[in-house]
Structures are given as C-alpha cells and as structure tokens.
Amino acid sequence: MAIPLYNKFIELVQSELGKEVGTGEFGADMQVSLVNDGPVTIWIDTKQRE
C-alpha cells in the first residue's frame, strides 16, 4: 500500500517542479550517522513498549 503512495507522491512533485527528482529505494535498509551541532538532541523512539 505504501509503495504506490510513494510513487504517486514522486509523480506529483515532479509535475509541480516541472523536472525529474532524485529518488532512492523505498524501504531500503540504511545506516545513518549523526553529528550533534546544537544544545539539545531529542530522541524519538517509535517502537511501542510494554
């Protein structure tokens, strides 16, 4: 259900901009690093805890 919605979003953005936009692989497993550059870091954990 999410992939067609993602593709539709990309189509709409390209239509509004009048040019092609870069995309990645939806749902890809990615490793991300973070360098804090401010006084506060807010950690949001979206996994439900019991």
CHARMM internal coordinates of N, CA and C (Angstrom, degrees):
IC EDIT
DIST 1 N 1 CA 1.4479
DIST 1 CA 1 C 1.5379
ANGL 1 N 1 CA 1 C 111.10
DIST 1 C 2 N 1.3203
ANGL 1 CA 1 C 2 N 117.05
DIHE 1 N 1 CA 1 C 2 N -35.65
DIST 2 N 2 CA 1.4639
ANGL 1 C 2 N 2 CA 120.39
DIHE 1 CA 1 C 2 N 2 CA -175.51
DIST 2 CA 2 C 1.5300
ANGL 2 N 2 CA 2 C 112.70
DIHE 1 C 2 N 2 CA 2 C -75.68
DIST 2 C 3 N 1.3180
ANGL 2 CA 2 C 3 N 117.77
DIHE 2 N 2 CA 2 C 3 N -35.91
DIST 3 N 3 CA 1.4614
ANGL 2 C 3 N 3 CA 120.22
DIHE 2 CA 2 C 3 N 3 CA -176.35
DIST 3 CA 3 C 1.5314
ANGL 3 N 3 CA 3 C 111.89
DIHE 2 C 3 N 3 CA 3 C -63.30
DIST 3 C 4 N 1.3468
ANGL 3 CA 3 C 4 N 119.93
DIHE 3 N 3 CA 3 C 4 N -46.96
DIST 4 N 4 CA 1.4652
ANGL 3 C 4 N 4 CA 118.57
DIHE 3 CA 3 C 4 N 4 CA 176.25
DIST 4 CA 4 C 1.5394
ANGL 4 N 4 CA 4 C 112.59
DIHE 3 C 4 N 4 CA 4 C -60.56
DIST 4 C 5 N 1.3170
ANGL 4 CA 4 C 5 N 117.61
DIHE 4 N 4 CA 4 C 5 N -35.45
DIST 5 N 5 CA 1.4621
ANGL 4 C 5 N 5 CA 121.27
DIHE 4 CA 4 C 5 N 5 CA 177.95
DIST 5 CA 5 C 1.5348
ANGL 5 N 5 CA 5 C 110.03
DIHE 4 C 5 N 5 CA 5 C -65.82
DIST 5 C 6 N 1.3208
ANGL 5 CA 5 C 6 N 116.94
DIHE 5 N 5 CA 5 C 6 N -42.91
DIST 6 N 6 CA 1.4602
ANGL 5 C 6 N 6 CA 122.36
DIHE 5 CA 5 C 6 N 6 CA 176.31
DIST 6 CA 6 C 1.5269
ANGL 6 N 6 CA 6 C 110.48
DIHE 5 C 6 N 6 CA 6 C -59.62
DIST 6 C 7 N 1.3340
ANGL 6 CA 6 C 7 N 116.34
DIHE 6 N 6 CA 6 C 7 N -47.26
DIST 7 N 7 CA 1.4667
ANGL 6 C 7 N 7 CA 120.53
DIHE 6 CA 6 C 7 N 7 CA -179.77
DIST 7 CA 7 C 1.5218
ANGL 7 N 7 CA 7 C 111.54
DIHE 6 C 7 N 7 CA 7 C -63.04
DIST 7 C 8 N 1.3169
ANGL 7 CA 7 C 8 N 117.74
DIHE 7 N 7 CA 7 C 8 N -39.01
DIST 8 N 8 CA 1.4595
ANGL 7 C 8 N 8 CA 121.62
DIHE 7 CA 7 C 8 N 8 CA 178.07
DIST 8 CA 8 C 1.5313
ANGL 8 N 8 CA 8 C 110.28
DIHE 7 C 8 N 8 CA 8 C -64.98
DIST 8 C 9 N 1.3199
ANGL 8 CA 8 C 9 N 117.00
DIHE 8 N 8 CA 8 C 9 N -40.79
DIST 9 N 9 CA 1.4537
ANGL 8 C 9 N 9 CA 121.73
DIHE 8 CA 8 C 9 N 9 CA 177.46
DIST 9 CA 9 C 1.5267
ANGL 9 N 9 CA 9 C 110.64
DIHE 8 C 9 N 9 CA 9 C -59.69
DIST 9 C 10 N 1.3346
ANGL 9 CA 9 C 10 N 116.51
DIHE 9 N 9 CA 9 C 10 N -45.50
DIST 10 N 10 CA 1.4595
ANGL 9 C 10 N 10 CA 121.21
DIHE 9 CA 9 C 10 N 10 CA 178.61
DIST 10 CA 10 C 1.5255
ANGL 10 N 10 CA 10 C 110.32
DIHE 9 C 10 N 10 CA 10 C -60.37
DIST 10 C 11 N 1.3279
ANGL 10 CA 10 C 11 N 117.38
DIHE 10 N 10 CA 10 C 11 N -44.18
DIST 11 N 11 CA 1.4600
ANGL 10 C 11 N 11 CA 121.57
DIHE 10 CA 10 C 11 N 11 CA 178.38
DIST 11 CA 11 C 1.5244
ANGL 11 N 11 CA 11 C 111.13
DIHE 10 C 11 N 11 CA 11 C -59.63
DIST 11 C 12 N 1.3283
ANGL 11 CA 11 C 12 N 117.11
DIHE 11 N 11 CA 11 C 12 N -43.84
DIST 12 N 12 CA 1.4594
ANGL 11 C 12 N 12 CA 121.10
DIHE 11 CA 11 C 12 N 12 CA -179.32
DIST 12 CA 12 C 1.5284
ANGL 12 N 12 CA 12 C 111.65
DIHE 11 C 12 N 12 CA 12 C -65.78
DIST 12 C 13 N 1.3190
ANGL 12 CA 12 C 13 N 117.06
DIHE 12 N 12 CA 12 C 13 N -41.31
DIST 13 N 13 CA 1.4668
ANGL 12 C 13 N 13 CA 120.62
DIHE 12 CA 12 C 13 N 13 CA 178.95
DIST 13 CA 13 C 1.5272
ANGL 13 N 13 CA 13 C 109.81
DIHE 12 C 13 N 13 CA 13 C -63.86
DIST 13 C 14 N 1.3262
ANGL 13 CA 13 C 14 N 116.84
DIHE 13 N 13 CA 13 C 14 N -45.28
DIST 14 N 14 CA 1.4628
ANGL 13 C 14 N 14 CA 120.54
DIHE 13 CA 13 C 14 N 14 CA 179.30
DIST 14 CA 14 C 1.5216
ANGL 14 N 14 CA 14 C 110.77
DIHE 13 C 14 N 14 CA 14 C -62.08
DIST 14 C 15 N 1.3233
ANGL 14 CA 14 C 15 N 116.54
DIHE 14 N 14 CA 14 C 15 N -38.97
DIST 15 N 15 CA 1.4593
ANGL 14 C 15 N 15 CA 120.98
DIHE 14 CA 14 C 15 N 15 CA 179.30
DIST 15 CA 15 C 1.5298
ANGL 15 N 15 CA 15 C 110.79
DIHE 14 C 15 N 15 CA 15 C -64.72
DIST 15 C 16 N 1.3256
ANGL 15 CA 15 C 16 N 116.63
DIHE 15 N 15 CA 15 C 16 N -43.31
DIST 16 N 16 CA 1.4669
ANGL 15 C 16 N 16 CA 121.11
DIHE 15 CA 15 C 16 N 16 CA -179.40
DIST 16 CA 16 C 1.5315
ANGL 16 N 16 CA 16 C 111.90
DIHE 15 C 16 N 16 CA 16 C -68.28
DIST 16 C 17 N 1.3317
ANGL 16 CA 16 C 17 N 116.72
DIHE 16 N 16 CA 16 C 17 N -38.37
DIST 17 N 17 CA 1.4576
ANGL 16 C 17 N 17 CA 120.92
DIHE 16 CA 16 C 17 N 17 CA -178.57
DIST 17 CA 17 C 1.5190
ANGL 17 N 17 CA 17 C 112.47
DIHE 16 C 17 N 17 CA 17 C -81.37
DIST 17 C 18 N 1.3181
ANGL 17 CA 17 C 18 N 115.84
DIHE 17 N 17 CA 17 C 18 N -23.68
DIST 18 N 18 CA 1.4555
ANGL 17 C 18 N 18 CA 120.20
DIHE 17 CA 17 C 18 N 18 CA -177.61
DIST 18 CA 18 C 1.5108
ANGL 18 N 18 CA 18 C 113.47
DIHE 17 C 18 N 18 CA 18 C 75.15
DIST 18 C 19 N 1.3264
ANGL 18 CA 18 C 19 N 116.23
DIHE 18 N 18 CA 18 C 19 N 20.40
DIST 19 N 19 CA 1.4655
ANGL 18 C 19 N 19 CA 120.45
DIHE 18 CA 18 C 19 N 19 CA 177.32
DIST 19 CA 19 C 1.5236
ANGL 19 N 19 CA 19 C 109.31
DIHE 18 C 19 N 19 CA 19 C -155.05
DIST 19 C 20 N 1.3188
ANGL 19 CA 19 C 20 N 114.84
DIHE 19 N 19 CA 19 C 20 N 164.77
DIST 20 N 20 CA 1.4573
ANGL 19 C 20 N 20 CA 120.86
DIHE 19 CA 19 C 20 N 20 CA -178.77
DIST 20 CA 20 C 1.5306
ANGL 20 N 20 CA 20 C 110.06
DIHE 19 C 20 N 20 CA 20 C -73.92
DIST 20 C 21 N 1.3140
ANGL 20 CA 20 C 21 N 116.64
DIHE 20 N 20 CA 20 C 21 N 141.90
DIST 21 N 21 CA 1.4684
ANGL 20 C 21 N 21 CA 121.07
DIHE 20 CA 20 C 21 N 21 CA 176.28
DIST 21 CA 21 C 1.5279
ANGL 21 N 21 CA 21 C 108.87
DIHE 20 C 21 N 21 CA 21 C -112.97
DIST 21 C 22 N 1.3042
ANGL 21 CA 21 C 22 N 115.62
DIHE 21 N 21 CA 21 C 22 N 148.42
DIST 22 N 22 CA 1.4555
ANGL 21 C 22 N 22 CA 120.57
DIHE 21 CA 21 C 22 N 22 CA 178.36
DIST 22 CA 22 C 1.5127
ANGL 22 N 22 CA 22 C 111.03
DIHE 21 C 22 N 22 CA 22 C -73.38
DIST 22 C 23 N 1.3036
ANGL 22 CA 22 C 23 N 116.63
DIHE 22 N 22 CA 22 C 23 N 143.38
DIST 23 N 23 CA 1.4629
ANGL 22 C 23 N 23 CA 121.88
DIHE 22 CA 22 C 23 N 23 CA 177.94
DIST 23 CA 23 C 1.5210
ANGL 23 N 23 CA 23 C 108.96
DIHE 22 C 23 N 23 CA 23 C -134.14
DIST 23 C 24 N 1.2875
ANGL 23 CA 23 C 24 N 115.13
DIHE 23 N 23 CA 23 C 24 N 167.03
DIST 24 N 24 CA 1.4570
ANGL 23 C 24 N 24 CA 121.37
DIHE 23 CA 23 C 24 N 24 CA 175.55
DIST 24 CA 24 C 1.5145
ANGL 24 N 24 CA 24 C 108.97
DIHE 23 C 24 N 24 CA 24 C -118.19
DIST 24 C 25 N 1.3002
ANGL 24 CA 24 C 25 N 115.78
DIHE 24 N 24 CA 24 C 25 N -163.15
DIST 25 N 25 CA 1.4600
ANGL 24 C 25 N 25 CA 120.86
DIHE 24 CA 24 C 25 N 25 CA 177.53
DIST 25 CA 25 C 1.5165
ANGL 25 N 25 CA 25 C 108.40
DIHE 24 C 25 N 25 CA 25 C -91.86
DIST 25 C 26 N 1.3471
ANGL 25 CA 25 C 26 N 117.04
DIHE 25 N 25 CA 25 C 26 N 119.39
DIST 26 N 26 CA 1.4579
ANGL 25 C 26 N 26 CA 121.53
DIHE 25 CA 25 C 26 N 26 CA -178.65
DIST 26 CA 26 C 1.5266
ANGL 26 N 26 CA 26 C 109.43
DIHE 25 C 26 N 26 CA 26 C -62.73
DIST 26 C 27 N 1.3163
ANGL 26 CA 26 C 27 N 116.44
DIHE 26 N 26 CA 26 C 27 N 130.04
DIST 27 N 27 CA 1.4612
ANGL 26 C 27 N 27 CA 121.82
DIHE 26 CA 26 C 27 N 27 CA 176.77
DIST 27 CA 27 C 1.5225
ANGL 27 N 27 CA 27 C 114.16
DIHE 26 C 27 N 27 CA 27 C 76.95
DIST 27 C 28 N 1.3257
ANGL 27 CA 27 C 28 N 117.11
DIHE 27 N 27 CA 27 C 28 N 14.28
DIST 28 N 28 CA 1.4659
ANGL 27 C 28 N 28 CA 120.39
DIHE 27 CA 27 C 28 N 28 CA -179.01
DIST 28 CA 28 C 1.5256
ANGL 28 N 28 CA 28 C 110.74
DIHE 27 C 28 N 28 CA 28 C -66.49
DIST 28 C 29 N 1.3099
ANGL 28 CA 28 C 29 N 115.73
DIHE 28 N 28 CA 28 C 29 N 147.74
DIST 29 N 29 CA 1.4613
ANGL 28 C 29 N 29 CA 121.53
DIHE 28 CA 28 C 29 N 29 CA 175.92
DIST 29 CA 29 C 1.5261
ANGL 29 N 29 CA 29 C 107.25
DIHE 28 C 29 N 29 CA 29 C -80.78
DIST 29 C 30 N 1.3255
ANGL 29 CA 29 C 30 N 116.65
DIHE 29 N 29 CA 29 C 30 N 119.39
DIST 30 N 30 CA 1.4586
ANGL 29 C 30 N 30 CA 120.69
DIHE 29 CA 29 C 30 N 30 CA -175.18
DIST 30 CA 30 C 1.5256
ANGL 30 N 30 CA 30 C 110.39
DIHE 29 C 30 N 30 CA 30 C -127.10
DIST 30 C 31 N 1.3188
ANGL 30 CA 30 C 31 N 115.24
DIHE 30 N 30 CA 30 C 31 N 147.70
DIST 31 N 31 CA 1.4557
ANGL 30 C 31 N 31 CA 121.10
DIHE 30 CA 30 C 31 N 31 CA 172.05
DIST 31 CA 31 C 1.5202
ANGL 31 N 31 CA 31 C 107.21
DIHE 30 C 31 N 31 CA 31 C -107.71
DIST 31 C 32 N 1.3159
ANGL 31 CA 31 C 32 N 116.30
DIHE 31 N 31 CA 31 C 32 N 127.38
DIST 32 N 32 CA 1.4573
ANGL 31 C 32 N 32 CA 122.01
DIHE 31 CA 31 C 32 N 32 CA -175.40
DIST 32 CA 32 C 1.5175
ANGL 32 N 32 CA 32 C 109.05
DIHE 31 C 32 N 32 CA 32 C -124.74
DIST 32 C 33 N 1.3267
ANGL 32 CA 32 C 33 N 116.96
DIHE 32 N 32 CA 32 C 33 N 139.11
DIST 33 N 33 CA 1.4564
ANGL 32 C 33 N 33 CA 120.28
DIHE 32 CA 32 C 33 N 33 CA 175.22
DIST 33 CA 33 C 1.5185
ANGL 33 N 33 CA 33 C 108.69
DIHE 32 C 33 N 33 CA 33 C -113.11
DIST 33 C 34 N 1.3129
ANGL 33 CA 33 C 34 N 116.52
DIHE 33 N 33 CA 33 C 34 N 160.05
DIST 34 N 34 CA 1.4600
ANGL 33 C 34 N 34 CA 122.15
DIHE 33 CA 33 C 34 N 34 CA -175.58
DIST 34 CA 34 C 1.5117
ANGL 34 N 34 CA 34 C 109.81
DIHE 33 C 34 N 34 CA 34 C -135.56
DIST 34 C 35 N 1.3205
ANGL 34 CA 34 C 35 N 115.59
DIHE 34 N 34 CA 34 C 35 N 135.23
DIST 35 N 35 CA 1.4620
ANGL 34 C 35 N 35 CA 121.67
DIHE 34 CA 34 C 35 N 35 CA 172.09
DIST 35 CA 35 C 1.5232
ANGL 35 N 35 CA 35 C 106.35
DIHE 34 C 35 N 35 CA 35 C -116.70
DIST 35 C 36 N 1.3172
ANGL 35 CA 35 C 36 N 116.33
DIHE 35 N 35 CA 35 C 36 N 115.05
DIST 36 N 36 CA 1.4574
ANGL 35 C 36 N 36 CA 120.56
DIHE 35 CA 35 C 36 N 36 CA 179.95
DIST 36 CA 36 C 1.5179
ANGL 36 N 36 CA 36 C 110.44
DIHE 35 C 36 N 36 CA 36 C -71.69
DIST 36 C 37 N 1.3320
ANGL 36 CA 36 C 37 N 116.55
DIHE 36 N 36 CA 36 C 37 N 131.90
DIST 37 N 37 CA 1.4545
ANGL 36 C 37 N 37 CA 121.47
DIHE 36 CA 36 C 37 N 37 CA 179.67
DIST 37 CA 37 C 1.5290
ANGL 37 N 37 CA 37 C 108.27
DIHE 36 C 37 N 37 CA 37 C -137.35
DIST 37 C 38 N 1.2890
ANGL 37 CA 37 C 38 N 116.15
DIHE 37 N 37 CA 37 C 38 N 58.13
DIST 38 N 38 CA 1.4531
ANGL 37 C 38 N 38 CA 119.67
DIHE 37 CA 37 C 38 N 38 CA -178.84
DIST 38 CA 38 C 1.5151
ANGL 38 N 38 CA 38 C 110.47
DIHE 37 C 38 N 38 CA 38 C -175.03
DIST 38 C 39 N 1.3113
ANGL 38 CA 38 C 39 N 116.49
DIHE 38 N 38 CA 38 C 39 N 176.12
DIST 39 N 39 CA 1.4551
ANGL 38 C 39 N 39 CA 119.92
DIHE 38 CA 38 C 39 N 39 CA -176.24
DIST 39 CA 39 C 1.5301
ANGL 39 N 39 CA 39 C 114.69
DIHE 38 C 39 N 39 CA 39 C -79.79
DIST 39 C 40 N 1.3388
ANGL 39 CA 39 C 40 N 117.40
DIHE 39 N 39 CA 39 C 40 N -14.81
DIST 40 N 40 CA 1.4653
ANGL 39 C 40 N 40 CA 119.44
DIHE 39 CA 39 C 40 N 40 CA -174.13
DIST 40 CA 40 C 1.5208
ANGL 40 N 40 CA 40 C 110.20
DIHE 39 C 40 N 40 CA 40 C -139.21
DIST 40 C 41 N 1.3248
ANGL 40 CA 40 C 41 N 116.31
DIHE 40 N 40 CA 40 C 41 N 138.42
DIST 41 N 41 CA 1.4589
ANGL 40 C 41 N 41 CA 121.85
DIHE 40 CA 40 C 41 N 41 CA 169.87
DIST 41 CA 41 C 1.5149
ANGL 41 N 41 CA 41 C 107.23
DIHE 40 C 41 N 41 CA 41 C -119.54
DIST 41 C 42 N 1.3126
ANGL 41 CA 41 C 42 N 116.65
DIHE 41 N 41 CA 41 C 42 N 127.04
DIST 42 N 42 CA 1.4656
ANGL 41 C 42 N 42 CA 121.52
DIHE 41 CA 41 C 42 N 42 CA 179.14
DIST 42 CA 42 C 1.5171
ANGL 42 N 42 CA 42 C 107.67
DIHE 41 C 42 N 42 CA 42 C -106.90
DIST 42 C 43 N 1.3135
ANGL 42 CA 42 C 43 N 116.60
DIHE 42 N 42 CA 42 C 43 N 120.44
DIST 43 N 43 CA 1.4541
ANGL 42 C 43 N 43 CA 122.97
DIHE 42 CA 42 C 43 N 43 CA -179.62
DIST 43 CA 43 C 1.5179
ANGL 43 N 43 CA 43 C 107.81
DIHE 42 C 43 N 43 CA 43 C -98.74
DIST 43 C 44 N 1.3307
ANGL 43 CA 43 C 44 N 117.59
DIHE 43 N 43 CA 43 C 44 N 121.71
DIST 44 N 44 CA 1.4591
ANGL 43 C 44 N 44 CA 121.99
DIHE 43 CA 43 C 44 N 44 CA 178.86
DIST 44 CA 44 C 1.5141
ANGL 44 N 44 CA 44 C 107.90
DIHE 43 C 44 N 44 CA 44 C -113.04
DIST 44 C 45 N 1.3247
ANGL 44 CA 44 C 45 N 116.81
DIHE 44 N 44 CA 44 C 45 N 117.45
DIST 45 N 45 CA 1.4643
ANGL 44 C 45 N 45 CA 122.52
DIHE 44 CA 44 C 45 N 45 CA 179.38
DIST 45 CA 45 C 1.5210
ANGL 45 N 45 CA 45 C 107.16
DIHE 44 C 45 N 45 CA 45 C -105.24
DIST 45 C 46 N 1.3319
ANGL 45 CA 45 C 46 N 116.38
DIHE 45 N 45 CA 45 C 46 N 113.56
DIST 46 N 46 CA 1.4657
ANGL 45 C 46 N 46 CA 119.99
DIHE 45 CA 45 C 46 N 46 CA -175.52
DIST 46 CA 46 C 1.5221
ANGL 46 N 46 CA 46 C 112.98
DIHE 45 C 46 N 46 CA 46 C -89.95
DIST 46 C 47 N 1.3157
ANGL 46 CA 46 C 47 N 117.72
DIHE 46 N 46 CA 46 C 47 N -3.46
DIST 47 N 47 CA 1.4606
ANGL 46 C 47 N 47 CA 119.78
DIHE 46 CA 46 C 47 N 47 CA 179.31
DIST 47 CA 47 C 1.5280
ANGL 47 N 47 CA 47 C 109.41
DIHE 46 C 47 N 47 CA 47 C -78.79
DIST 47 C 48 N 1.3163
ANGL 47 CA 47 C 48 N 115.76
DIHE 47 N 47 CA 47 C 48 N 135.39
DIST 48 N 48 CA 1.4713
ANGL 47 C 48 N 48 CA 119.36
DIHE 47 CA 47 C 48 N 48 CA 179.71
DIST 48 CA 48 C 1.5177
ANGL 48 N 48 CA 48 C 109.86
DIHE 47 C 48 N 48 CA 48 C -72.47
DIST 48 C 49 N 1.2845
ANGL 48 CA 48 C 49 N 115.99
DIHE 48 N 48 CA 48 C 49 N 138.22
DIST 49 N 49 CA 1.4644
ANGL 48 C 49 N 49 CA 121.77
DIHE 48 CA 48 C 49 N 49 CA 178.28
DIST 49 CA 49 C 1.5143
ANGL 49 N 49 CA 49 C 108.17
DIHE 48 C 49 N 49 CA 49 C -110.28
DIST 49 C 50 N 1.3011
ANGL 49 CA 49 C 50 N 115.48
DIHE 49 N 49 CA 49 C 50 N 142.87
DIST 50 N 50 CA 1.4680
ANGL 49 C 50 N 50 CA 119.54
DIHE 49 CA 49 C 50 N 50 CA 178.45
DIST 50 CA 50 C 1.5007
ANGL 50 N 50 CA 50 C 110.22
DIHE 49 C 50 N 50 CA 50 C -102.22
END
COOR INIT
IC SEED 1 N 1 CA 1 C
IC BUILD
